[in-house]
Amino acid sequence: MNASDDFNTLYFEGSWKFIRTPTCDLDLRKRGANGELIFTHPAEGSEINCEMNPRVVMPGPDKYLYVKIGGVILKHSSRWSDNNTLRSTSSTGQACETGNRIIVHTALYTALICPEQTLSRDKMVEVFSEGWNIKGNNQNVIGQWSLDKVEIDRLGKELSRTIVVEFYGKEPGNYPVMWLELSKRKDIPPNGLGIFMIRPDHCQYRCPELDACINSSVWCDGREDCPSGVDEAITHCSILLQLPPIYLFFGSLIIVICSIGLVFILWKICRRRPRSILQTRLQSLSSDTAIIDEKGVICS
């Protein structure tokens, strides 16, 4: 129907039916100090009715989120840009070899990602909760344009730190998405007086490259959560190196003493062996001489 049609002479009949879509019985809200989402296409088991549903990762109180996704950013958009426009979108021009897509939403930004089935440091998208101060300027980092307090007040409330992840599958594949809870280190005044008010165990476990504190439960848990993998380094994850220093000292001392004793015993054994051979030969030679002398006496 357009402007030339008369609504008084135009008649039609129609019918419609509401179709109930299958319900998803899984809890799609994820929490925890760290975790992993696995997006699979085609979906299997209980994931069949949940494939198109977004996953929501929610941080704990006073926590932020750091999310790692294998792949590259194809397009990203902001809901509040530097020139106070409501939305700005830009494309990265990256090529993508798969038809599958992952979309990540933060409070202010959305990114369309070409996913990879493995996490590698050269092809990895890093997502941070809004409000986290990101050092450097990386094209594969989402959330690096943070708002100041004045702009947050204009929005009327504190920005949400939740991260939403959507997966749209067209080709077979498995794609991991890993998250890690972060907390900020306490700032120390330039005069250094505030250091006496900080607890000794404050930020005992941290990711240096993020300048963030992490939960002790993710330290040496068998999965690299920090970008550099420092949380799984053998220097502090080895069982021996986790022992108290006094135990390590006495253990090393016992090993050294046992090694010296073993070397001394082997040296003694090797030194006795030539003497025993020589003594055996001398004994056999003396016995032969005695027999000859004995025979000589009988014959004479």
Steps between C-alpha positions, in 0.01 A plus 500: 500500500636842404374859466309423178291226661166573662475339840119495466510257205801292603408187691707203615485211741782360706567247769782461746617252755736535792766229500671432827874469458690230692601620843859499619536330839864597556616780725657742254624739769857414587688602812827410664863601542568350157329275251459391143215500250507254210289591198436201273328476165298294442389501862471172687303375799355763729660777292266443203228732629753756627725548198357839401468628857759749629725414793539757776820510705449687827786610727489495878472812717778753433636275225561545128511250217775409256386281209720326242367386161704347221456695176501854361258792514307560177288793616453691823261771604460730798178623657668813631795646313741783569299757301185423706321328211274216596671235288802459273597191301829413333626200304850355532520350150619163633438188291305208645515139382190377684134589496473471879490816705528602865355830621616654828313776681626717784317792655613736224648291221413217265744300289447251218773234515624244250572212740788253506473151648825543694629781720828647380670821605530630144127453434315579820229751585510639853187644659490704821211615714416867479689704755822301476801714411680335209862584431616528140297512181426167337260456211387162639400642839137587575418756765812711474310829459388553858270782607588747771283560807326801345378298203390215727294745707332616180390143435332502839658194660818298526585298192428130509805273513313205353616355166255332261621247241294376204587225252359458149604172345481404134791257468621216728742612766581543870595839637622564858436825684687545828436755772689616808393723788726796573526745785697821512809550710479766767671824409788604724546875557823653365628554855475126563316536832203300376708184468464438876120484463511226235465142619808279442297251295347770278536406133716198579390340173493724195550533126789747459421575136146605599608656830206312653441286806347156446346238726729247667284214368611565140870498590666178379167337409630350174354765268672817382274790590743793483599605145865403559417179689688620808235341724619156383877564496709213637697740719208522744277209397755224561412293808861503618532875469182548703661343809631725780860617450626309804364174352667575169832567677504176699372303201779635282754429775385137528521456123855642495612273788346192337667585170841540666454172688401316182803634314728396788357145508541461124856626526579244771348217297692596188824522699460157663424317179857506350652391833267204529587387148872531573466309827310221323775466243769497768316233697458281193866548412614408853283188502646386167851551635418293808376212285812506288723498807300217650536292185869572490542364851308178418694435182837541662 
